[in-house]
Amino acid sequence: MKDSQADVAQKLNEMVALKTQLKEATTALRAKEEQVFTLKDSVNAKGIELEVCENELQRKTSEAQLLREKLGQNEVEISGLKQALAAAGRQNWCSEEPPEEPRDQLACESDEAKMQRQNEDTVKTLKKQVERLQGELRLERQQHEQQAAHFEEERQTWQDEKEKVIKYQKQLQLNYVEMYQKNQALESKLGDISSKANSPTADEIKQWTPSRLERIESTEI
């Protein structure tokens, strides 16, 4: 009788220990689930930020292309004006005028000088415009390179976090399988222990079994 009570107490202790293990395993599994959900939210946020960076990068690329085209047009225009200015300097528009008309010659020279000054002013203006556009283009190129580097960094971070989430998901699936198998084993073991704890032992069954005489007397009654 004492041995059977000791077995029951031992089985009950095992049940308590198994229930504790089951609770701890379930808590760890829930913590893993929360961690995966947090990582998923982070990946989704990074994906949105990455899309914004990509759109901004495309916009800056388009702006830089427009600046390059405008700069090329201004350079072509400056080249044409330089050629026209050089040609005007080589010509003497008043060479065919008679020398006895100094006023007309002076007027012609004045017109020629005026045209040269206008051409020079136009060239200077265009040069300044080209320099400004070149500065803007350099700035746009620097910003484009910085944004491209930032975009690549964000993309790599997003990719790393995405791979981390996939890794955690796979691990979580394995944990689910292991936890399910462990739960099944624990429940089976708990069921066995509970049935053994509640069922009488062989000695108790033997002790409780009525004697042949008692059965006979009972039948006779």
GROMACS elastic network, one bead per residue, 0.5 to 0.9 nm:
[ bonds ]
;  ai    aj funct       b0    kb
    1     4     6  0.51782   500
    1     5     6  0.63161   500
    1     6     6  0.86408   500
    1   201     6  0.87269   500
    1   203     6  0.77364   500
    1   204     6  0.75333   500
    2     5     6  0.51303   500
    2     6     6  0.61611   500
    2     7     6  0.86379   500
    3     6     6  0.50374   500
    3     7     6  0.61824   500
    3     8     6  0.86630   500
    4     7     6  0.50007   500
    4     8     6  0.62067   500
    4     9     6  0.86255   500
    4   197     6  0.89641   500
    4   200     6  0.85353   500
    4   201     6  0.68304   500
    4   203     6  0.88821   500
    4   204     6  0.88698   500
    5     8     6  0.50577   500
    5     9     6  0.61732   500
    5    10     6  0.85521   500
    5   197     6  0.89607   500
    6     9     6  0.50738   500
    6    10     6  0.61097   500
    6    11     6  0.85606   500
    7    10     6  0.50217   500
    7    11     6  0.60816   500
    7    12     6  0.85466   500
    7   197     6  0.79314   500
    8    11     6  0.50522   500
    8    12     6  0.61239   500
    8    13     6  0.86124   500
    8   193     6  0.84415   500
    8   196     6  0.77199   500
    8   197     6  0.51651   500
    8   198     6  0.84167   500
    9    12     6  0.50698   500
    9    13     6  0.62268   500
    9    14     6  0.86334   500
    9   197     6  0.83781   500
   10    13     6  0.51002   500
   10    14     6  0.62243   500
   10    15     6  0.86337   500
   11    15     6  0.61654   500
   11    16     6  0.87064   500
   11   190     6  0.89038   500
   11   193     6  0.58027   500
   11   194     6  0.78361   500
   11   196     6  0.82162   500
   11   197     6  0.69039   500
   12    16     6  0.62862   500
   12    17     6  0.86535   500
   12   193     6  0.75286   500
   12   194     6  0.79567   500
   12   197     6  0.76815   500
   13    16     6  0.51041   500
   13    17     6  0.62134   500
   13    18     6  0.85879   500
   14    17     6  0.50510   500
   14    18     6  0.60531   500
   14    19     6  0.85038   500
   14   190     6  0.84597   500
   14   193     6  0.81922   500
   15    18     6  0.51113   500
   15    19     6  0.60666   500
   15    20     6  0.85445   500
   15   186     6  0.89261   500
   15   189     6  0.83249   500
   15   190     6  0.59990   500
   15   193     6  0.71692   500
   15   194     6  0.81610   500
   16    19     6  0.51395   500
   16    20     6  0.61920   500
   16    21     6  0.86980   500
   17    20     6  0.50986   500
   17    21     6  0.62764   500
   17    22     6  0.86365   500
   18    21     6  0.50285   500
   18    22     6  0.60998   500
   18    23     6  0.85922   500
   18   186     6  0.66788   500
   18   189     6  0.87354   500
   18   190     6  0.77843   500
   19    23     6  0.61465   500
   19    24     6  0.86300   500
   19   186     6  0.80346   500
   19   190     6  0.85538   500
   20    23     6  0.51154   500
   20    24     6  0.62003   500
   20    25     6  0.85887   500
   21    24     6  0.51479   500
   21    25     6  0.60934   500
   21    26     6  0.85562   500
   22    25     6  0.51636   500
   22    26     6  0.61528   500
   22    27     6  0.86320   500
   22   179     6  0.87474   500
   22   182     6  0.82278   500
   22   183     6  0.69871   500
   22   186     6  0.76312   500
   23    26     6  0.51392   500
   23    27     6  0.61865   500
   23    28     6  0.86793   500
   24    27     6  0.51002   500
   24    28     6  0.62192   500
   24    29     6  0.86263   500
   25    28     6  0.51332   500
   25    29     6  0.61955   500
   25    30     6  0.87335   500
   25   179     6  0.73514   500
   26    29     6  0.50611   500
   26    30     6  0.62807   500
   26    31     6  0.86916   500
   26   179     6  0.78438   500
   27    30     6  0.51817   500
   27    31     6  0.62849   500
   27    32     6  0.87596   500
   28    31     6  0.50823   500
   28    32     6  0.63429   500
   28    33     6  0.87571   500
   29    32     6  0.50976   500
   29    33     6  0.63240   500
   29    34     6  0.88205   500
   29   172     6  0.77324   500
   29   175     6  0.72124   500
   29   176     6  0.77885   500
   29   179     6  0.82393   500
   30    34     6  0.62811   500
   30    35     6  0.86096   500
   31    34     6  0.51889   500
   31    35     6  0.62327   500
   31    36     6  0.87080   500
   32    35     6  0.50435   500
   32    36     6  0.62260   500
   32    37     6  0.86925   500
   32   168     6  0.80085   500
   32   172     6  0.69585   500
   33    36     6  0.51369   500
   33    37     6  0.62596   500
   33    38     6  0.86634   500
   33   168     6  0.89129   500
   33   169     6  0.86570   500
   33   172     6  0.73216   500
   34    37     6  0.50758   500
   34    38     6  0.61659   500
   34    39     6  0.86315   500
   35    38     6  0.51069   500
   35    39     6  0.62323   500
   35    40     6  0.86213   500
   35   168     6  0.85106   500
   36    39     6  0.50824   500
   36    40     6  0.61296   500
   36    41     6  0.87130   500
   36   165     6  0.62804   500
   36   166     6  0.89557   500
   36   168     6  0.63964   500
   36   169     6  0.69067   500
   36   172     6  0.84550   500
   37    40     6  0.50155   500
   37    41     6  0.63196   500
   37    42     6  0.86902   500
   37   165     6  0.87502   500
   38    41     6  0.52125   500
   38    42     6  0.63104   500
   38    43     6  0.87158   500
   39    43     6  0.61171   500
   39    44     6  0.85987   500
   39   161     6  0.71930   500
   39   162     6  0.81372   500
   39   164     6  0.80290   500
   39   165     6  0.60673   500
   40    43     6  0.50770   500
   40    44     6  0.61814   500
   40    45     6  0.86215   500
   40   161     6  0.85450   500
   40   162     6  0.78646   500
   40   165     6  0.65664   500
   41    44     6  0.51373   500
   41    45     6  0.62010   500
   41    46     6  0.85905   500
   42    45     6  0.51373   500
   42    46     6  0.61198   500
   42    47     6  0.85256   500
   42   158     6  0.86631   500
   42   161     6  0.78748   500
   43    46     6  0.50288   500
   43    47     6  0.60402   500
   43    48     6  0.87274   500
   43   158     6  0.61817   500
   43   159     6  0.84866   500
   43   161     6  0.62027   500
   43   162     6  0.60698   500
   43   165     6  0.81733   500
   44    48     6  0.64152   500
   44    49     6  0.87374   500
   44   158     6  0.88360   500
   45    48     6  0.52417   500
   45    49     6  0.62861   500
   45    50     6  0.85276   500
   46    50     6  0.58875   500
   46    51     6  0.85234   500
   46   154     6  0.75731   500
   46   155     6  0.83219   500
   46   157     6  0.81772   500
   46   158     6  0.58033   500
   46   161     6  0.89307   500
   47    51     6  0.62337   500
   47    52     6  0.87550   500
   47   155     6  0.83340   500
   47   158     6  0.67554   500
   48    51     6  0.51341   500
   48    52     6  0.63970   500
   48    53     6  0.87662   500
   49    52     6  0.51155   500
   49    53     6  0.62599   500
   49    54     6  0.86372   500
   49   154     6  0.82261   500
   50    53     6  0.50913   500
   50    54     6  0.61497   500
   50    55     6  0.86970   500
   50   151     6  0.68918   500
   50   154     6  0.64272   500
   50   155     6  0.64628   500
   50   158     6  0.79503   500
   51    54     6  0.50553   500
   51    55     6  0.62652   500
   51    56     6  0.86592   500
   52    55     6  0.52055   500
   52    56     6  0.62298   500
   52    57     6  0.85770   500
   53    56     6  0.50841   500
   53    57     6  0.60466   500
   53    58     6  0.86391   500
   53   147     6  0.76161   500
   53   148     6  0.86671   500
   53   150     6  0.82565   500
   53   151     6  0.60256   500
   53   154     6  0.86202   500
   54    57     6  0.50075   500
   54    58     6  0.62586   500
   54    59     6  0.86655   500
   54   147     6  0.89185   500
   54   148     6  0.85624   500
   54   151     6  0.68544   500
   55    58     6  0.51361   500
   55    59     6  0.62357   500
   55    60     6  0.87091   500
   56    59     6  0.50267   500
   56    60     6  0.61877   500
   56    61     6  0.85442   500
   56   147     6  0.82609   500
   57    60     6  0.51717   500
   57    61     6  0.61382   500
   57    62     6  0.87009   500
   57   144     6  0.67844   500
   57   147     6  0.64320   500
   57   148     6  0.67806   500
   57   151     6  0.80303   500
   58    61     6  0.50062   500
   58    62     6  0.62699   500
   58    63     6  0.87009   500
   59    62     6  0.51753   500
   59    63     6  0.62905   500
   59    64     6  0.86839   500
   60    63     6  0.50200   500
   60    64     6  0.61031   500
   60    65     6  0.85645   500
   60   140     6  0.72347   500
   60   141     6  0.87386   500
   60   143     6  0.81137   500
   60   144     6  0.63235   500
   60   147     6  0.89165   500
   61    64     6  0.51337   500
   61    65     6  0.62205   500
   61    66     6  0.87518   500
   61   140     6  0.84554   500
   61   141     6  0.85811   500
   61   144     6  0.69261   500
   62    65     6  0.50815   500
   62    66     6  0.63218   500
   62    67     6  0.87354   500
   63    66     6  0.51384   500
   63    67     6  0.62845   500
   63    68     6  0.87036   500
   63   140     6  0.79547   500
   64    67     6  0.50629   500
   64    68     6  0.62084   500
   64    69     6  0.86905   500
   64   136     6  0.87424   500
   64   137     6  0.63553   500
   64   140     6  0.60643   500
   64   141     6  0.70209   500
   64   144     6  0.83594   500
   65    68     6  0.50998   500
   65    69     6  0.62932   500
   65    70     6  0.86804   500
   65   137     6  0.89955   500
   66    69     6  0.51191   500
   66    70     6  0.61695   500
   66    71     6  0.85165   500
   67    70     6  0.50496   500
   67    71     6  0.59644   500
   67    72     6  0.84967   500
   67   133     6  0.68796   500
   67   134     6  0.83696   500
   67   136     6  0.78050   500
   67   137     6  0.62468   500
   67   140     6  0.88769   500
   68    71     6  0.50343   500
   68    72     6  0.61392   500
   68    73     6  0.86844   500
   68   133     6  0.83341   500
   68   134     6  0.84208   500
   68   137     6  0.70258   500
   69    72     6  0.51154   500
   69    73     6  0.63314   500
   69    74     6  0.87864   500
   70    73     6  0.51263   500
   70    74     6  0.63162   500
   70    75     6  0.86748   500
   70   130     6  0.89065   500
   70   133     6  0.79825   500
   71    74     6  0.51654   500
   71    75     6  0.61770   500
   71    76     6  0.86718   500
   71   129     6  0.86804   500
   71   130     6  0.61817   500
   71   133     6  0.61903   500
   71   134     6  0.70912   500
   71   137     6  0.86380   500
   72    75     6  0.51092   500
   72    76     6  0.62440   500
   72    77     6  0.86512   500
   72   130     6  0.88955   500
   73    76     6  0.51805   500
   73    77     6  0.62459   500
   73    78     6  0.86738   500
   74    78     6  0.60646   500
   74    79     6  0.85171   500
   74   126     6  0.68552   500
   74   127     6  0.83695   500
   74   129     6  0.78778   500
   74   130     6  0.63605   500
   75    78     6  0.50617   500
   75    79     6  0.61378   500
   75    80     6  0.86637   500
   75   126     6  0.82867   500
   75   127     6  0.83439   500
   75   130     6  0.70203   500
   76    79     6  0.51193   500
   76    80     6  0.63159   500
   76    81     6  0.87567   500
   77    80     6  0.51445   500
   77    81     6  0.62521   500
   77    82     6  0.86233   500
   77   123     6  0.88987   500
   77   126     6  0.81016   500
   78    81     6  0.51044   500
   78    82     6  0.60852   500
   78    83     6  0.86200   500
   78   122     6  0.86154   500
   78   123     6  0.61463   500
   78   126     6  0.64385   500
   78   127     6  0.72572   500
   78   130     6  0.89182   500
   79    82     6  0.51406   500
   79    83     6  0.63255   500
   79    84     6  0.87181   500
   79   123     6  0.89973   500
   80    83     6  0.51982   500
   80    84     6  0.62555   500
   80    85     6  0.86261   500
   81    85     6  0.59879   500
   81    86     6  0.84966   500
   81   119     6  0.70536   500
   81   120     6  0.86465   500
   81   122     6  0.80474   500
   81   123     6  0.66231   500
   82    85     6  0.50397   500
   82    86     6  0.61112   500
   82    87     6  0.85535   500
   82   119     6  0.83190   500
   82   120     6  0.85361   500
   82   123     6  0.71985   500
   83    86     6  0.51469   500
   83    87     6  0.61738   500
   83    88     6  0.85998   500
   84    87     6  0.51045   500
   84    88     6  0.61242   500
   84    89     6  0.86496   500
   84   119     6  0.83309   500
   85    88     6  0.50723   500
   85    89     6  0.62462   500
   85    90     6  0.88352   500
   85   116     6  0.67297   500
   85   119     6  0.63929   500
   85   120     6  0.75405   500
   86    89     6  0.51472   500
   86    90     6  0.65216   500
   87    90     6  0.52668   500
   87    91     6  0.65509   500
   88    91     6  0.53310   500
   88    92     6  0.79040   500
   88    93     6  0.87444   500
   88   112     6  0.81913   500
   88   115     6  0.87282   500
   88   116     6  0.74015   500
   89    92     6  0.76173   500
   89   112     6  0.88700   500
   89   116     6  0.77426   500
   91    94     6  0.88483   500
   91    95     6  0.87257   500
   92    95     6  0.55191   500
   92    96     6  0.86154   500
   92   109     6  0.85802   500
   92   112     6  0.84920   500
   93    96     6  0.74248   500
   93    97     6  0.85682   500
   93   108     6  0.72331   500
   93   109     6  0.79376   500
   93   112     6  0.75283   500
   94    97     6  0.53827   500
   94    98     6  0.87048   500
   94   104     6  0.86003   500
   94   105     6  0.61486   500
   94   106     6  0.89469   500
   94   108     6  0.61297   500
   94   109     6  0.71229   500
   95    98     6  0.81156   500
   95   105     6  0.87520   500
   96    99     6  0.89666   500
   97   100     6  0.85805   500
   97   101     6  0.76022   500
   97   104     6  0.80748   500
   97   105     6  0.70263   500
   98   101     6  0.61127   500
   98   102     6  0.84660   500
   98   105     6  0.84445   500
   99   102     6  0.64128   500
   99   105     6  0.78140   500
  100   103     6  0.88507   500
  101   104     6  0.55814   500
  101   105     6  0.63718   500
  101   106     6  0.87579   500
  102   106     6  0.59474   500
  102   107     6  0.83764   500
  103   106     6  0.50545   500
  103   107     6  0.60435   500
  103   108     6  0.84738   500
  104   108     6  0.59722   500
  104   109     6  0.84418   500
  105   109     6  0.60271   500
  105   110     6  0.83571   500
  106   110     6  0.59006   500
  106   111     6  0.84995   500
  107   111     6  0.61623   500
  107   112     6  0.85485   500
  108   111     6  0.50746   500
  108   112     6  0.61256   500
  108   113     6  0.85245   500
  109   113     6  0.59906   500
  109   114     6  0.83453   500
  110   113     6  0.50749   500
  110   114     6  0.59539   500
  110   115     6  0.85296   500
  111   115     6  0.61076   500
  111   116     6  0.85327   500
  112   115     6  0.51191   500
  112   116     6  0.61531   500
  112   117     6  0.85718   500
  113   117     6  0.60704   500
  113   118     6  0.85182   500
  114   117     6  0.50883   500
  114   118     6  0.61646   500
  114   119     6  0.85839   500
  115   118     6  0.50026   500
  115   119     6  0.60921   500
  115   120     6  0.84693   500
  116   119     6  0.50210   500
  116   120     6  0.60042   500
  116   121     6  0.84540   500
  117   121     6  0.59693   500
  117   122     6  0.84162   500
  118   121     6  0.50329   500
  118   122     6  0.60484   500
  118   123     6  0.85135   500
  119   122     6  0.50070   500
  119   123     6  0.60909   500
  119   124     6  0.85386   500
  120   123     6  0.50201   500
  120   124     6  0.60849   500
  120   125     6  0.85119   500
  121   124     6  0.50294   500
  121   125     6  0.60575   500
  121   126     6  0.84882   500
  122   125     6  0.50717   500
  122   126     6  0.60811   500
  122   127     6  0.84395   500
  123   126     6  0.50706   500
  123   127     6  0.59583   500
  123   128     6  0.85618   500
  124   128     6  0.61782   500
  124   129     6  0.85264   500
  125   128     6  0.51710   500
  125   129     6  0.61800   500
  125   130     6  0.85908   500
  126   130     6  0.60054   500
  126   131     6  0.84685   500
  127   131     6  0.60755   500
  127   132     6  0.84866   500
  128   131     6  0.50075   500
  128   132     6  0.60720   500
  128   133     6  0.85046   500
  129   132     6  0.50356   500
  129   133     6  0.60960   500
  129   134     6  0.84654   500
  130   134     6  0.59462   500
  130   135     6  0.84802   500
  131   135     6  0.61394   500
  131   136     6  0.85835   500
  132   135     6  0.50702   500
  132   136     6  0.61966   500
  132   137     6  0.85058   500
  133   137     6  0.59382   500
  133   138     6  0.84878   500
  134   138     6  0.61154   500
  134   139     6  0.85385   500
  135   138     6  0.51000   500
  135   139     6  0.61695   500
  135   140     6  0.85165   500
  136   139     6  0.50199   500
  136   140     6  0.59903   500
  136   141     6  0.84274   500
  137   141     6  0.59721   500
  137   142     6  0.85196   500
  138   142     6  0.61518   500
  138   143     6  0.85769   500
  139   142     6  0.50902   500
  139   143     6  0.61296   500
  139   144     6  0.83739   500
  140   143     6  0.50499   500
  140   144     6  0.58488   500
  140   145     6  0.84854   500
  141   145     6  0.61011   500
  141   146     6  0.85395   500
  142   145     6  0.51314   500
  142   146     6  0.61509   500
  142   147     6  0.85396   500
  143   146     6  0.50135   500
  143   147     6  0.59791   500
  143   148     6  0.83414   500
  144   147     6  0.51328   500
  144   148     6  0.59490   500
  144   149     6  0.85205   500
  145   149     6  0.61083   500
  145   150     6  0.85130   500
  146   149     6  0.51079   500
  146   150     6  0.60921   500
  146   151     6  0.84242   500
  147   151     6  0.58121   500
  147   152     6  0.83997   500
  148   152     6  0.60922   500
  148   153     6  0.85190   500
  149   152     6  0.51039   500
  149   153     6  0.61342   500
  149   154     6  0.85861   500
  150   153     6  0.50123   500
  150   154     6  0.60812   500
  150   155     6  0.84401   500
  151   154     6  0.50945   500
  151   155     6  0.59871   500
  151   156     6  0.85323   500
  152   156     6  0.60807   500
  152   157     6  0.85361   500
  153   156     6  0.51571   500
  153   157     6  0.61839   500
  153   158     6  0.85668   500
  154   157     6  0.50282   500
  154   158     6  0.60335   500
  154   159     6  0.84701   500
  155   158     6  0.50360   500
  155   159     6  0.60425   500
  155   160     6  0.85501   500
  156   160     6  0.60655   500
  156   161     6  0.85706   500
  157   160     6  0.50937   500
  157   161     6  0.61806   500
  157   162     6  0.84567   500
  158   161     6  0.51953   500
  158   162     6  0.59872   500
  158   163     6  0.85737   500
  159   163     6  0.61270   500
  159   164     6  0.84819   500
  160   163     6  0.51743   500
  160   164     6  0.61281   500
  160   165     6  0.86846   500
  161   165     6  0.61453   500
  161   166     6  0.85981   500
  162   165     6  0.51070   500
  162   166     6  0.62622   500
  162   167     6  0.85783   500
  163   166     6  0.50283   500
  163   167     6  0.60634   500
  163   168     6  0.85593   500
  164   167     6  0.50085   500
  164   168     6  0.61404   500
  164   169     6  0.85160   500
  165   168     6  0.50236   500
  165   169     6  0.60069   500
  165   170     6  0.85712   500
  166   170     6  0.62143   500
  166   171     6  0.85550   500
  167   170     6  0.52126   500
  167   171     6  0.61783   500
  167   172     6  0.84759   500
  168   172     6  0.58296   500
  168   173     6  0.84552   500
  169   173     6  0.61324   500
  169   174     6  0.86152   500
  170   173     6  0.50936   500
  170   174     6  0.63381   500
  170   175     6  0.85791   500
  171   174     6  0.50419   500
  171   175     6  0.60665   500
  171   176     6  0.85495   500
  172   176     6  0.60551   500
  172   177     6  0.86313   500
  173   177     6  0.63428   500
  173   178     6  0.86118   500
  174   177     6  0.51410   500
  174   178     6  0.60956   500
  174   179     6  0.83293   500
  175   178     6  0.50194   500
  175   179     6  0.57027   500
  175   180     6  0.82426   500
  176   179     6  0.50012   500
  176   180     6  0.58769   500
  176   181     6  0.84666   500
  177   180     6  0.50922   500
  177   181     6  0.61649   500
  177   182     6  0.84265   500
  178   181     6  0.51712   500
  178   182     6  0.59481   500
  178   183     6  0.84174   500
  179   183     6  0.58504   500
  179   184     6  0.83953   500
  180   183     6  0.50388   500
  180   184     6  0.61020   500
  180   185     6  0.85427   500
  181   184     6  0.50743   500
  181   185     6  0.61534   500
  181   186     6  0.85266   500
  182   185     6  0.50259   500
  182   186     6  0.59826   500
  182   187     6  0.84332   500
  183   187     6  0.59031   500
  183   188     6  0.83389   500
  184   187     6  0.51466   500
  184   188     6  0.60311   500
  184   189     6  0.84389   500
  185   188     6  0.50845   500
  185   189     6  0.60057   500
  185   190     6  0.84316   500
  186   190     6  0.58822   500
  186   191     6  0.83570   500
  187   191     6  0.59674   500
  187   192     6  0.85214   500
  188   191     6  0.50178   500
  188   192     6  0.62077   500
  188   193     6  0.85927   500
  189   192     6  0.50510   500
  189   193     6  0.60896   500
  189   194     6  0.84239   500
  190   193     6  0.50254   500
  190   194     6  0.58864   500
  190   195     6  0.84165   500
  191   194     6  0.50456   500
  191   195     6  0.60151   500
  191   196     6  0.84104   500
  192   195     6  0.51766   500
  192   196     6  0.60274   500
  192   197     6  0.84154   500
  193   196     6  0.50745   500
  193   197     6  0.59289   500
  193   198     6  0.85367   500
  194   198     6  0.61234   500
  194   199     6  0.84837   500
  195   198     6  0.51626   500
  195   199     6  0.58819   500
  196   199     6  0.51878   500
  196   200     6  0.77137   500
  196   201     6  0.83935   500
  197   200     6  0.78072   500
  200   203     6  0.80745   500
  200   204     6  0.58018   500
  200   205     6  0.62588   500
  201   204     6  0.51115   500
  201   205     6  0.61370   500
  201   206     6  0.85173   500
  202   205     6  0.50048   500
  202   206     6  0.60287   500
  202   207     6  0.83992   500
  203   207     6  0.59468   500
  203   208     6  0.84935   500
  204   208     6  0.59571   500
  204   209     6  0.84622   500
  205   208     6  0.50630   500
  205   209     6  0.60225   500
  206   209     6  0.52407   500
  206   210     6  0.84926   500
  207   210     6  0.79534   500
  210   213     6  0.80705   500
  210   214     6  0.59232   500
  210   215     6  0.64566   500
  211   214     6  0.51168   500
  211   215     6  0.63059   500
  211   216     6  0.85998   500
  212   215     6  0.51438   500
  212   216     6  0.61454   500
  212   217     6  0.85543   500
  213   216     6  0.50275   500
  213   217     6  0.60305   500
  213   218     6  0.84005   500
  214   217     6  0.50197   500
  214   218     6  0.59156   500
  214   219     6  0.84169   500
  215   219     6  0.60556   500
  215   220     6  0.84658   500
  216   219     6  0.50207   500
  216   220     6  0.60415   500
  216   221     6  0.85568   500
  217   221     6  0.61617   500
  218   221     6  0.51820   500
